[in-house]
Amino acid sequence: MHGGIEVGNASNIELDTNTITPDESDGIRLYGINMSLSINNNIISEPTGATRYVCINNGSDNPDDVVITNNSCN
C-alpha cells in the first residue's frame, strides 16, 4: 500500500501482514475511540515528509484497548 492508513472511531478491525509505504503521513494513524482493534505483523517504511510523522501513531482516546504487536518500521 502506498500512503498511510487512518483508523478512527472504529471497532472490530484487524490490520495484519501489510506492507505500508507512507508518503508525507504516519504509516498508521489511530484516533478517536477504537474497540477490538489489532495491528500485527506489518512492515512499515519510515514515513517521509516531516519529522512529526511516525510509523504507528496511536492517538486513540483509549490506547490500552488497541493491541499492537510484531510490526517493523524500516
Jmol script that loads the backbone (N, CA, C; Angstrom):
load data "model"
ATOM      1  N   MET A   1       0.842  -1.162   0.000  1.00  0.00           N
ATOM      2  CA  MET A   1       0.000   0.000   0.000  1.00  0.00           C
ATOM      3  C   MET A   1       0.891   1.229   0.000  1.00  0.00           C
ATOM      4  N   HIS A   2       0.625   2.161  -0.881  1.00  0.00           N
ATOM      5  CA  HIS A   2       1.349   3.421  -0.915  1.00  0.00           C
ATOM      6  C   HIS A   2       0.468   4.474  -0.260  1.00  0.00           C
ATOM      7  N   GLY A   3       0.994   5.109   0.770  1.00  0.00           N
ATOM      8  CA  GLY A   3       0.226   6.054   1.572  1.00  0.00           C
ATOM      9  C   GLY A   3      -0.037   5.447   2.929  1.00  0.00           C
ATOM     10  N   GLY A   4      -0.451   6.261   3.853  1.00  0.00           N
ATOM     11  CA  GLY A   4      -0.710   5.782   5.203  1.00  0.00           C
ATOM     12  C   GLY A   4      -2.152   5.312   5.365  1.00  0.00           C
ATOM     13  N   ILE A   5      -2.419   4.753   6.542  1.00  0.00           N
ATOM     14  CA  ILE A   5      -3.754   4.272   6.897  1.00  0.00           C
ATOM     15  C   ILE A   5      -4.217   5.051   8.114  1.00  0.00           C
ATOM     16  N   GLU A   6      -5.458   5.530   8.100  1.00  0.00           N
ATOM     17  CA  GLU A   6      -6.046   6.193   9.257  1.00  0.00           C
ATOM     18  C   GLU A   6      -7.263   5.406   9.698  1.00  0.00           C
ATOM     19  N   VAL A   7      -7.356   5.180  11.019  1.00  0.00           N
ATOM     20  CA  VAL A   7      -8.495   4.475  11.595  1.00  0.00           C
ATOM     21  C   VAL A   7      -8.985   5.297  12.774  1.00  0.00           C
ATOM     22  N   GLY A   8     -10.260   5.656  12.770  1.00  0.00           N
ATOM     23  CA  GLY A   8     -10.809   6.433  13.864  1.00  0.00           C
ATOM     24  C   GLY A   8     -12.225   6.013  14.194  1.00  0.00           C
ATOM     25  N   ASN A   9     -12.504   5.924  15.498  1.00  0.00           N
ATOM     26  CA  ASN A   9     -13.843   5.577  15.982  1.00  0.00           C
ATOM     27  C   ASN A   9     -14.351   4.305  15.305  1.00  0.00           C
ATOM     28  N   ALA A  10     -13.525   3.271  15.349  1.00  0.00           N
ATOM     29  CA  ALA A  10     -13.850   2.015  14.671  1.00  0.00           C
ATOM     30  C   ALA A  10     -13.872   0.857  15.665  1.00  0.00           C
ATOM     31  N   SER A  11     -14.468  -0.238  15.249  1.00  0.00           N
ATOM     32  CA  SER A  11     -14.460  -1.442  16.082  1.00  0.00           C
ATOM     33  C   SER A  11     -14.302  -2.668  15.201  1.00  0.00           C
ATOM     34  N   ASN A  12     -13.736  -3.709  15.816  1.00  0.00           N
ATOM     35  CA  ASN A  12     -13.536  -4.999  15.150  1.00  0.00           C
ATOM     36  C   ASN A  12     -12.703  -4.877  13.877  1.00  0.00           C
ATOM     37  N   ILE A  13     -11.556  -4.209  13.992  1.00  0.00           N
ATOM     38  CA  ILE A  13     -10.654  -4.018  12.859  1.00  0.00           C
ATOM     39  C   ILE A  13      -9.360  -4.783  13.126  1.00  0.00           C
ATOM     40  N   GLU A  14      -8.858  -5.470  12.112  1.00  0.00           N
ATOM     41  CA  GLU A  14      -7.575  -6.151  12.208  1.00  0.00           C
ATOM     42  C   GLU A  14      -6.721  -5.748  11.002  1.00  0.00           C
ATOM     43  N   LEU A  15      -5.600  -5.096  11.279  1.00  0.00           N
ATOM     44  CA  LEU A  15      -4.619  -4.775  10.238  1.00  0.00           C
ATOM     45  C   LEU A  15      -3.482  -5.759  10.422  1.00  0.00           C
ATOM     46  N   ASP A  16      -3.375  -6.731   9.528  1.00  0.00           N
ATOM     47  CA  ASP A  16      -2.433  -7.828   9.719  1.00  0.00           C
ATOM     48  C   ASP A  16      -1.692  -8.120   8.414  1.00  0.00           C
ATOM     49  N   THR A  17      -0.370  -8.190   8.520  1.00  0.00           N
ATOM     50  CA  THR A  17       0.508  -8.613   7.431  1.00  0.00           C
ATOM     51  C   THR A  17       0.362  -7.736   6.183  1.00  0.00           C
ATOM     52  N   ASN A  18       0.561  -6.431   6.371  1.00  0.00           N
ATOM     53  CA  ASN A  18       0.546  -5.477   5.267  1.00  0.00           C
ATOM     54  C   ASN A  18       1.935  -4.885   5.092  1.00  0.00           C
ATOM     55  N   THR A  19       2.218  -4.411   3.901  1.00  0.00           N
ATOM     56  CA  THR A  19       3.412  -3.615   3.637  1.00  0.00           C
ATOM     57  C   THR A  19       2.912  -2.211   3.323  1.00  0.00           C
ATOM     58  N   ILE A  20       3.320  -1.249   4.143  1.00  0.00           N
ATOM     59  CA  ILE A  20       2.801   0.109   4.051  1.00  0.00           C
ATOM     60  C   ILE A  20       3.956   1.066   3.785  1.00  0.00           C
ATOM     61  N   THR A  21       3.805   1.892   2.764  1.00  0.00           N
ATOM     62  CA  THR A  21       4.805   2.890   2.409  1.00  0.00           C
ATOM     63  C   THR A  21       4.151   4.268   2.502  1.00  0.00           C
ATOM     64  N   PRO A  22       4.234   4.924   3.665  1.00  0.00           N
ATOM     65  CA  PRO A  22       3.587   6.225   3.815  1.00  0.00           C
ATOM     66  C   PRO A  22       4.316   7.311   3.026  1.00  0.00           C
ATOM     67  N   ASP A  23       3.556   8.270   2.534  1.00  0.00           N
ATOM     68  CA  ASP A  23       4.105   9.397   1.797  1.00  0.00           C
ATOM     69  C   ASP A  23       3.568  10.670   2.447  1.00  0.00           C
ATOM     70  N   GLU A  24       4.415  11.333   3.194  1.00  0.00           N
ATOM     71  CA  GLU A  24       4.040  12.550   3.913  1.00  0.00           C
ATOM     72  C   GLU A  24       2.871  12.310   4.864  1.00  0.00           C
ATOM     73  N   SER A  25       2.939  11.214   5.609  1.00  0.00           N
ATOM     74  CA  SER A  25       1.924  10.889   6.614  1.00  0.00           C
ATOM     75  C   SER A  25       2.486   9.844   7.566  1.00  0.00           C
ATOM     76  N   ASP A  26       1.765   9.617   8.663  1.00  0.00           N
ATOM     77  CA  ASP A  26       2.095   8.495   9.531  1.00  0.00           C
ATOM     78  C   ASP A  26       1.838   7.211   8.750  1.00  0.00           C
ATOM     79  N   GLY A  27       2.533   6.136   9.113  1.00  0.00           N
ATOM     80  CA  GLY A  27       2.259   4.849   8.487  1.00  0.00           C
ATOM     81  C   GLY A  27       0.853   4.388   8.821  1.00  0.00           C
ATOM     82  N   ILE A  28       0.544   4.344  10.118  1.00  0.00           N
ATOM     83  CA  ILE A  28      -0.798   4.038  10.608  1.00  0.00           C
ATOM     84  C   ILE A  28      -1.123   5.081  11.668  1.00  0.00           C
ATOM     85  N   ARG A  29      -2.239   5.765  11.519  1.00  0.00           N
ATOM     86  CA  ARG A  29      -2.662   6.777  12.488  1.00  0.00           C
ATOM     87  C   ARG A  29      -4.002   6.347  13.074  1.00  0.00           C
ATOM     88  N   LEU A  30      -4.053   6.282  14.411  1.00  0.00           N
ATOM     89  CA  LEU A  30      -5.281   5.920  15.119  1.00  0.00           C
ATOM     90  C   LEU A  30      -5.776   7.132  15.887  1.00  0.00           C
ATOM     91  N   TYR A  31      -7.085   7.374  15.859  1.00  0.00           N
ATOM     92  CA  TYR A  31      -7.658   8.490  16.603  1.00  0.00           C
ATOM     93  C   TYR A  31      -9.081   8.131  17.027  1.00  0.00           C
ATOM     94  N   GLY A  32      -9.600   8.848  17.991  1.00  0.00           N
ATOM     95  CA  GLY A  32     -10.949   8.586  18.486  1.00  0.00           C
ATOM     96  C   GLY A  32     -10.981   7.379  19.392  1.00  0.00           C
ATOM     97  N   ILE A  33     -12.158   6.804  19.529  1.00  0.00           N
ATOM     98  CA  ILE A  33     -12.354   5.611  20.368  1.00  0.00           C
ATOM     99  C   ILE A  33     -12.378   4.392  19.455  1.00  0.00           C
ATOM    100  N   ASN A  34     -11.453   3.477  19.691  1.00  0.00           N
ATOM    101  CA  ASN A  34     -11.338   2.259  18.892  1.00  0.00           C
ATOM    102  C   ASN A  34     -11.503   1.046  19.796  1.00  0.00           C
ATOM    103  N   MET A  35     -12.374   0.142  19.418  1.00  0.00           N
ATOM    104  CA  MET A  35     -12.648  -1.057  20.203  1.00  0.00           C
ATOM    105  C   MET A  35     -12.297  -2.294  19.383  1.00  0.00           C
ATOM    106  N   SER A  36     -11.688  -3.283  20.027  1.00  0.00           N
ATOM    107  CA  SER A  36     -11.307  -4.535  19.370  1.00  0.00           C
ATOM    108  C   SER A  36     -10.495  -4.272  18.103  1.00  0.00           C
ATOM    109  N   LEU A  37      -9.445  -3.496  18.261  1.00  0.00           N
ATOM    110  CA  LEU A  37      -8.575  -3.139  17.143  1.00  0.00           C
ATOM    111  C   LEU A  37      -7.217  -3.786  17.366  1.00  0.00           C
ATOM    112  N   SER A  38      -6.700  -4.492  16.346  1.00  0.00           N
ATOM    113  CA  SER A  38      -5.375  -5.091  16.451  1.00  0.00           C
ATOM    114  C   SER A  38      -4.558  -4.750  15.211  1.00  0.00           C
ATOM    115  N   ILE A  39      -3.285  -4.464  15.460  1.00  0.00           N
ATOM    116  CA  ILE A  39      -2.334  -4.132  14.401  1.00  0.00           C
ATOM    117  C   ILE A  39      -1.144  -5.052  14.596  1.00  0.00           C
ATOM    118  N   ASN A  40      -0.982  -6.023  13.693  1.00  0.00           N
ATOM    119  CA  ASN A  40       0.019  -7.075  13.879  1.00  0.00           C
ATOM    120  C   ASN A  40       0.763  -7.386  12.581  1.00  0.00           C
ATOM    121  N   ASN A  41       2.048  -7.682  12.721  1.00  0.00           N
ATOM    122  CA  ASN A  41       2.869  -8.248  11.646  1.00  0.00           C
ATOM    123  C   ASN A  41       2.936  -7.397  10.376  1.00  0.00           C
ATOM    124  N   ASN A  42       2.924  -6.080  10.529  1.00  0.00           N
ATOM    125  CA  ASN A  42       3.007  -5.190   9.373  1.00  0.00           C
ATOM    126  C   ASN A  42       4.434  -4.709   9.173  1.00  0.00           C
ATOM    127  N   ILE A  43       4.792  -4.449   7.927  1.00  0.00           N
ATOM    128  CA  ILE A  43       6.080  -3.859   7.580  1.00  0.00           C
ATOM    129  C   ILE A  43       5.786  -2.439   7.117  1.00  0.00           C
ATOM    130  N   ILE A  44       6.308  -1.469   7.862  1.00  0.00           N
ATOM    131  CA  ILE A  44       6.023  -0.066   7.581  1.00  0.00           C
ATOM    132  C   ILE A  44       7.334   0.632   7.245  1.00  0.00           C
ATOM    133  N   SER A  45       7.370   1.288   6.096  1.00  0.00           N
ATOM    134  CA  SER A  45       8.553   2.066   5.728  1.00  0.00           C
ATOM    135  C   SER A  45       8.587   3.339   6.556  1.00  0.00           C
ATOM    136  N   GLU A  46       9.793   3.832   6.814  1.00  0.00           N
ATOM    137  CA  GLU A  46       9.949   5.082   7.555  1.00  0.00           C
ATOM    138  C   GLU A  46       9.183   6.186   6.839  1.00  0.00           C
ATOM    139  N   PRO A  47       8.283   6.901   7.546  1.00  0.00           N
ATOM    140  CA  PRO A  47       7.495   7.960   6.910  1.00  0.00           C
ATOM    141  C   PRO A  47       8.364   9.087   6.366  1.00  0.00           C
ATOM    142  N   THR A  48       7.909   9.679   5.265  1.00  0.00           N
ATOM    143  CA  THR A  48       8.600  10.811   4.659  1.00  0.00           C
ATOM    144  C   THR A  48       7.773  12.074   4.879  1.00  0.00           C
ATOM    145  N   GLY A  49       8.371  13.210   4.635  1.00  0.00           N
ATOM    146  CA  GLY A  49       7.636  14.463   4.639  1.00  0.00           C
ATOM    147  C   GLY A  49       7.936  15.375   5.805  1.00  0.00           C
ATOM    148  N   ALA A  50       8.001  14.865   7.010  1.00  0.00           N
ATOM    149  CA  ALA A  50       8.291  15.695   8.183  1.00  0.00           C
ATOM    150  C   ALA A  50       8.672  14.799   9.347  1.00  0.00           C
ATOM    151  N   THR A  51       9.411  15.347  10.283  1.00  0.00           N
ATOM    152  CA  THR A  51       9.852  14.559  11.429  1.00  0.00           C
ATOM    153  C   THR A  51       8.704  14.214  12.366  1.00  0.00           C
ATOM    154  N   ARG A  52       7.567  14.893  12.250  1.00  0.00           N
ATOM    155  CA  ARG A  52       6.434  14.598  13.143  1.00  0.00           C
ATOM    156  C   ARG A  52       5.748  13.286  12.807  1.00  0.00           C
ATOM    157  N   TYR A  53       5.988  12.751  11.604  1.00  0.00           N
ATOM    158  CA  TYR A  53       5.356  11.503  11.194  1.00  0.00           C
ATOM    159  C   TYR A  53       6.101  10.304  11.780  1.00  0.00           C
ATOM    160  N   VAL A  54       5.347   9.319  12.236  1.00  0.00           N
ATOM    161  CA  VAL A  54       5.914   8.109  12.820  1.00  0.00           C
ATOM    162  C   VAL A  54       5.284   6.882  12.162  1.00  0.00           C
ATOM    163  N   CYS A  55       5.855   5.730  12.396  1.00  0.00           N
ATOM    164  CA  CYS A  55       5.314   4.511  11.797  1.00  0.00           C
ATOM    165  C   CYS A  55       3.902   4.206  12.311  1.00  0.00           C
ATOM    166  N   ILE A  56       3.725   4.183  13.632  1.00  0.00           N
ATOM    167  CA  ILE A  56       2.396   3.968  14.214  1.00  0.00           C
ATOM    168  C   ILE A  56       2.129   5.075  15.219  1.00  0.00           C
ATOM    169  N   ASN A  57       1.121   5.873  14.947  1.00  0.00           N
ATOM    170  CA  ASN A  57       0.721   6.978  15.806  1.00  0.00           C
ATOM    171  C   ASN A  57      -0.579   6.579  16.498  1.00  0.00           C
ATOM    172  N   ASN A  58      -0.461   6.077  17.730  1.00  0.00           N
ATOM    173  CA  ASN A  58      -1.649   5.637  18.469  1.00  0.00           C
ATOM    174  C   ASN A  58      -2.192   6.804  19.277  1.00  0.00           C
ATOM    175  N   GLY A  59      -2.988   7.645  18.615  1.00  0.00           N
ATOM    176  CA  GLY A  59      -3.639   8.769  19.271  1.00  0.00           C
ATOM    177  C   GLY A  59      -5.057   8.436  19.703  1.00  0.00           C
ATOM    178  N   SER A  60      -5.350   7.152  19.874  1.00  0.00           N
ATOM    179  CA  SER A  60      -6.677   6.731  20.313  1.00  0.00           C
ATOM    180  C   SER A  60      -6.991   7.324  21.679  1.00  0.00           C
ATOM    181  N   ASP A  61      -8.262   7.626  21.895  1.00  0.00           N
ATOM    182  CA  ASP A  61      -8.695   8.102  23.206  1.00  0.00           C
ATOM    183  C   ASP A  61      -8.592   6.998  24.251  1.00  0.00           C
ATOM    184  N   ASN A  62      -8.548   5.753  23.814  1.00  0.00           N
ATOM    185  CA  ASN A  62      -8.409   4.594  24.693  1.00  0.00           C
ATOM    186  C   ASN A  62      -7.270   3.696  24.195  1.00  0.00           C
ATOM    187  N   PRO A  63      -6.020   4.171  24.238  1.00  0.00           N
ATOM    188  CA  PRO A  63      -4.898   3.430  23.634  1.00  0.00           C
ATOM    189  C   PRO A  63      -4.677   2.035  24.222  1.00  0.00           C
ATOM    190  N   ASP A  64      -5.107   1.811  25.458  1.00  0.00           N
ATOM    191  CA  ASP A  64      -4.901   0.499  26.059  1.00  0.00           C
ATOM    192  C   ASP A  64      -5.822  -0.570  25.471  1.00  0.00           C
ATOM    193  N   ASP A  65      -6.856  -0.171  24.738  1.00  0.00           N
ATOM    194  CA  ASP A  65      -7.769  -1.119  24.108  1.00  0.00           C
ATOM    195  C   ASP A  65      -7.340  -1.511  22.701  1.00  0.00           C
ATOM    196  N   VAL A  66      -6.159  -1.042  22.277  1.00  0.00           N
ATOM    197  CA  VAL A  66      -5.626  -1.335  20.958  1.00  0.00           C
ATOM    198  C   VAL A  66      -4.414  -2.255  21.125  1.00  0.00           C
ATOM    199  N   VAL A  67      -4.401  -3.398  20.448  1.00  0.00           N
ATOM    200  CA  VAL A  67      -3.299  -4.348  20.533  1.00  0.00           C
ATOM    201  C   VAL A  67      -2.365  -4.119  19.349  1.00  0.00           C
ATOM    202  N   ILE A  68      -1.102  -3.817  19.640  1.00  0.00           N
ATOM    203  CA  ILE A  68      -0.106  -3.568  18.604  1.00  0.00           C
ATOM    204  C   ILE A  68       1.080  -4.494  18.872  1.00  0.00           C
ATOM    205  N   THR A  69       1.319  -5.459  17.963  1.00  0.00           N
ATOM    206  CA  THR A  69       2.420  -6.408  18.156  1.00  0.00           C
ATOM    207  C   THR A  69       3.132  -6.734  16.860  1.00  0.00           C
ATOM    208  N   ASN A  70       4.421  -6.996  16.975  1.00  0.00           N
ATOM    209  CA  ASN A  70       5.255  -7.567  15.919  1.00  0.00           C
ATOM    210  C   ASN A  70       5.215  -6.798  14.596  1.00  0.00           C
ATOM    211  N   ASN A  71       5.262  -5.473  14.674  1.00  0.00           N
ATOM    212  CA  ASN A  71       5.335  -4.631  13.478  1.00  0.00           C
ATOM    213  C   ASN A  71       6.764  -4.146  13.330  1.00  0.00           C
ATOM    214  N   SER A  72       7.208  -3.889  12.105  1.00  0.00           N
ATOM    215  CA  SER A  72       8.542  -3.359  11.906  1.00  0.00           C
ATOM    216  C   SER A  72       8.461  -2.002  11.222  1.00  0.00           C
ATOM    217  N   CYS A  73       9.413  -1.151  11.561  1.00  0.00           N
ATOM    218  CA  CYS A  73       9.500   0.169  10.958  1.00  0.00           C
ATOM    219  C   CYS A  73      10.883   0.263  10.333  1.00  0.00           C
ATOM    220  N   ASN A  74      10.933   0.287   9.008  1.00  0.00           N
ATOM    221  CA  ASN A  74      12.208   0.259   8.312  1.00  0.00           C
ATOM    222  C   ASN A  74      12.526   1.618   7.734  1.00  0.00           C
TER     223      ASN A  74
END
end "model"
wireframe off; spacefill off
backbone 0.3
color backbone group
